[in-house]
Amino acid sequence: MTNTNDHEGSAAPRAGVEQVQHIGAWKVTMWLPLDSTSGNPREIRIEPHEEADPQEVARGITSTVLRQIDTAAFAAEVRPLVDLAHAGQQVVENFRRELAGLPKGVSDEYLAVLSALYVRFVNLGRRAPAQDLELWTGAKQATLKGHLRAARQRGFLTKVEGKAGGQLTDKAVEILKGTSVSNVRLP
């Protein structure tokens, strides 16, 4: 089982839980998006197993194979992961609510919080911190990149040439102490 998947031929990876079962000559892949409210698979893909006997594959998928697909085991196994994803989504929603409570516009408070979140993602080794910021703030990446530029210009975030990174400045740390957003659990 994995936390994300990357279906062959799909446009982009989709966040979800995937489980593979081997039933006779068949590989049965069940998938559930992380935003699902149930534990039952949303998609089931059946394809010949790599080591399958060609004669068995030629007979096709039978009702016996379909009856052996254990969706109950899948649901039981993914429930903790779905619950964890929902808890994570609640943290993001709490963060957005606190962010909305800051002074409107590109305020010093907003830039300090955005800088702190950006530094956190960079320190976690995230390859595309702007994508993570988009998820957490709800703002578009292009807008966020402009805001990060403004944060650097206003002295909240140091600059690193040629790559993602930087550190919070003392100015940003002082502003963060006075915001309610600093009390919200970050990733």
C-alpha positions as CSV (number, residue, x, y, z in Angstrom):
1,M,0.0,0.0,0.0
2,T,1.2,3.5,-0.7
3,N,0.2,7.0,0.2
4,T,0.3,8.4,-3.3
5,N,0.1,6.9,-6.7
6,D,1.2,7.7,-10.2
7,H,-0.9,5.8,-12.6
8,E,0.8,5.1,-15.9
9,G,-0.5,7.5,-18.5
10,S,-2.2,9.9,-16.1
11,A,-1.6,13.6,-16.4
12,A,-0.3,14.0,-12.8
13,P,0.1,12.0,-9.7
14,R,-3.0,11.8,-7.6
15,A,-3.0,11.9,-3.8
16,G,-4.6,8.8,-2.6
17,V,-4.1,5.3,-1.2
18,E,-3.5,2.4,-3.4
19,Q,-3.5,-1.3,-2.7
20,V,-2.6,-4.2,-5.1
21,Q,-4.0,-7.7,-4.7
22,H,-2.8,-10.7,-6.7
23,I,-5.7,-12.9,-7.7
24,G,-4.8,-15.8,-10.0
25,A,-3.5,-14.4,-13.3
26,W,-4.6,-10.9,-12.4
27,K,-3.3,-7.8,-10.6
28,V,-6.1,-5.9,-9.0
29,T,-5.3,-2.3,-8.0
30,M,-7.7,-0.5,-5.8
31,W,-7.4,3.3,-5.3
32,L,-9.1,5.8,-2.9
33,P,-8.5,9.5,-2.9
34,L,-7.3,11.0,0.4
35,D,-10.3,13.4,0.4
36,S,-12.8,10.5,0.4
37,T,-15.3,10.2,3.2
38,S,-15.6,6.4,2.9
39,G,-13.0,3.7,3.0
40,N,-14.3,1.9,-0.1
41,P,-12.2,2.1,-3.3
42,R,-13.2,4.6,-5.8
43,E,-11.4,2.9,-8.6
44,I,-10.5,-0.8,-9.2
45,R,-8.2,-1.6,-12.1
46,I,-7.7,-5.3,-13.2
47,E,-4.9,-6.2,-15.5
48,P,-2.8,-9.3,-16.2
49,H,-0.2,-9.9,-13.7
50,E,3.4,-9.7,-15.0
51,E,4.1,-13.3,-14.3
52,A,0.6,-14.6,-15.4
53,D,0.1,-17.7,-17.6
54,P,-0.9,-16.3,-21.0
55,Q,-3.5,-19.1,-21.4
56,E,-5.2,-17.9,-18.1
57,V,-5.1,-14.3,-19.4
58,A,-6.6,-15.4,-22.7
59,R,-9.7,-16.7,-20.8
60,G,-10.4,-13.2,-19.5
61,I,-11.6,-11.9,-16.2
62,T,-14.2,-14.3,-14.7
63,S,-16.9,-13.7,-12.1
64,T,-14.8,-15.9,-9.8
65,V,-12.0,-13.4,-10.0
66,L,-14.4,-10.5,-9.3
67,R,-15.9,-12.3,-6.3
68,Q,-12.4,-12.7,-4.8
69,I,-11.6,-8.9,-4.8
70,D,-11.5,-8.1,-1.1
71,T,-12.8,-4.5,-0.8
72,A,-13.5,-5.0,2.9
73,A,-9.8,-5.7,3.6
74,F,-8.9,-2.6,1.6
75,A,-11.4,-0.5,3.6
76,A,-10.1,-1.7,6.9
77,E,-6.5,-1.1,5.9
78,V,-6.9,2.4,4.5
79,R,-9.3,3.8,7.2
80,P,-6.4,4.9,9.4
81,L,-4.7,6.6,6.5
82,V,-7.9,8.4,5.4
83,D,-8.5,9.5,9.0
84,L,-4.9,10.8,9.1
85,A,-5.5,12.7,5.8
86,H,-8.7,14.3,7.2
87,A,-6.8,15.4,10.3
88,G,-4.1,16.9,8.2
89,Q,-6.7,18.7,6.1
90,Q,-8.2,20.2,9.4
91,V,-4.8,21.6,10.2
92,V,-4.6,23.3,6.8
93,E,-8.1,24.7,7.3
94,N,-7.2,26.0,10.7
95,F,-4.0,27.6,9.3
96,R,-6.0,29.3,6.4
97,R,-8.6,30.6,8.9
98,E,-5.8,32.1,11.0
99,L,-4.2,33.5,7.9
100,A,-7.5,35.2,6.9
101,G,-7.5,36.9,10.3
102,L,-4.3,38.8,9.6
103,P,-4.5,42.4,8.3
104,K,-5.7,42.5,4.7
105,G,-3.3,42.7,1.8
106,V,0.3,42.0,1.7
107,S,0.9,43.1,5.3
108,D,4.1,42.6,7.3
109,E,2.3,40.0,9.4
110,Y,1.3,38.0,6.3
111,L,4.8,38.2,4.8
112,A,6.3,37.0,8.1
113,V,4.0,34.1,8.3
114,L,4.4,33.2,4.7
115,S,8.2,33.4,5.1
116,A,8.1,31.1,8.1
117,L,6.0,28.5,6.3
118,Y,8.3,28.7,3.3
119,V,11.4,28.2,5.4
120,R,9.7,25.2,7.1
121,F,9.0,23.5,3.8
122,V,12.6,24.2,2.6
123,N,14.0,22.8,5.8
124,L,11.9,19.7,5.4
125,G,13.6,19.1,2.1
126,R,10.5,19.8,-0.1
127,R,11.5,20.1,-3.7
128,A,8.7,22.5,-4.7
129,P,7.9,24.7,-1.6
130,A,5.7,26.9,-3.7
131,Q,3.3,24.0,-4.4
132,D,3.1,23.3,-0.7
133,L,2.5,27.0,0.0
134,E,-0.3,26.9,-2.6
135,L,-2.0,24.1,-0.7
136,W,-1.6,25.7,2.7
137,T,-2.6,29.3,1.7
138,G,-5.0,28.7,-1.2
139,A,-3.2,31.3,-3.3
140,K,-1.7,30.7,-6.7
141,Q,2.0,29.9,-7.0
142,A,2.7,32.9,-9.2
143,T,1.2,35.2,-6.5
144,L,3.1,33.4,-3.7
145,K,6.4,33.8,-5.6
146,G,5.7,37.5,-5.8
147,H,4.9,37.6,-2.1
148,L,8.1,35.8,-1.3
149,R,10.0,38.4,-3.4
150,A,8.3,41.1,-1.4
151,A,9.2,39.3,1.9
152,R,12.8,39.4,0.8
153,Q,12.7,43.0,-0.2
154,R,11.0,44.0,3.1
155,G,13.6,42.1,5.1
156,F,11.7,39.1,6.4
157,L,13.5,36.4,4.5
158,T,17.2,36.1,3.5
159,K,18.1,35.3,-0.1
160,V,19.9,32.3,-1.4
161,E,21.2,32.7,-5.0
162,G,20.0,30.2,-7.6
163,K,17.8,27.9,-5.4
164,A,15.0,27.8,-3.0
165,G,15.9,28.7,0.5
166,G,16.7,31.4,3.0
167,Q,16.2,32.0,6.7
168,L,13.9,34.1,8.7
169,T,15.3,37.4,9.8
170,D,15.0,38.8,13.4
171,K,12.4,41.2,12.0
172,A,10.2,38.3,10.9
173,V,10.6,36.5,14.2
174,E,9.5,39.5,16.2
175,I,6.4,40.0,14.0
176,L,5.6,36.3,14.3
177,K,5.6,36.5,18.1
178,G,2.6,38.8,17.9
179,T,0.5,36.8,15.5
180,S,-2.1,34.1,16.3
181,V,-0.9,32.1,13.3
182,S,2.3,31.1,15.1
183,N,0.1,29.1,17.5
184,V,-1.3,26.9,14.7
185,R,0.6,23.6,14.2
186,L,2.6,23.7,11.0
187,P,3.9,20.7,9.0
